[in-house]
Amino acid sequence: MKRKDLVGHLLKEGCVQVREGGRHTVFLNPRTKSVSTVPRHTEINGYLAKKICRDLGVNQPRKK
């Protein structure tokens, strides 16, 4: 999955970007108060994308 697709999905689900680190972007879900990081790779493994969504408490992205 492309990183921009995952980030767009997280923003659509109500997560907010907290900060940008050296190699990761940190997202927060204000409803569940959970935090997760998204690496700055152009491609993100499907398993990692599912784990990030599960950690943030949002629906998993649908495959195209």
C-alpha positions as CSV (number, residue, x, y, z in Angstrom):
1,M,0.0,0.0,0.0
2,K,1.2,3.5,-0.8
3,R,2.1,5.7,2.2
4,K,-0.1,8.6,1.0
5,D,-3.1,6.2,0.7
6,L,-2.7,5.1,4.3
7,V,-2.2,8.6,5.6
8,G,-5.3,9.8,3.7
9,H,-7.3,6.9,5.2
10,L,-6.1,7.7,8.8
11,L,-7.1,11.4,8.3
12,K,-10.5,10.4,6.9
13,E,-11.1,8.2,9.9
14,G,-10.5,11.1,12.3
15,C,-6.9,10.7,13.3
16,V,-4.7,13.7,13.5
17,Q,-1.0,14.1,12.8
18,V,0.8,15.0,16.0
19,R,4.4,15.4,14.8
20,E,7.0,14.3,12.2
21,G,10.1,12.6,13.4
22,G,13.2,11.8,11.5
23,R,11.9,8.6,10.0
24,H,8.3,8.3,11.2
25,T,5.1,10.4,11.4
26,V,3.1,10.1,14.6
27,F,-0.7,10.0,14.5
28,L,-3.2,10.2,17.3
29,N,-6.8,9.1,17.4
30,P,-8.6,11.7,19.7
31,R,-11.5,9.4,20.4
32,T,-9.5,6.5,21.7
33,K,-6.4,8.5,22.8
34,S,-4.2,5.9,21.1
35,V,-1.0,6.8,19.2
36,S,0.8,5.0,16.4
37,T,3.7,5.8,14.0
38,V,3.8,5.5,10.2
39,P,7.2,5.0,8.6
40,R,8.2,7.3,5.8
41,H,8.6,4.7,3.1
42,T,6.8,5.0,-0.2
43,E,5.4,1.5,0.2
44,I,4.0,0.1,3.5
45,N,3.5,-3.6,4.0
46,G,-0.1,-4.7,4.2
47,Y,0.4,-6.3,7.6
48,L,2.0,-3.1,9.0
49,A,-0.9,-1.0,7.6
50,K,-3.4,-3.3,9.4
51,K,-1.4,-3.1,12.7
52,I,-1.3,0.7,12.5
53,C,-5.1,0.9,12.0
54,R,-5.7,-1.7,14.8
55,D,-3.4,0.3,17.2
56,L,-5.3,3.5,16.4
57,G,-8.7,1.8,16.6
58,V,-9.9,2.7,13.1
59,N,-11.3,0.5,10.3
60,Q,-8.7,-1.2,8.1
61,P,-8.2,0.3,4.6
62,R,-9.9,-1.5,1.7
63,K,-7.9,-3.0,-1.0
64,K,-8.4,-1.5,-4.5
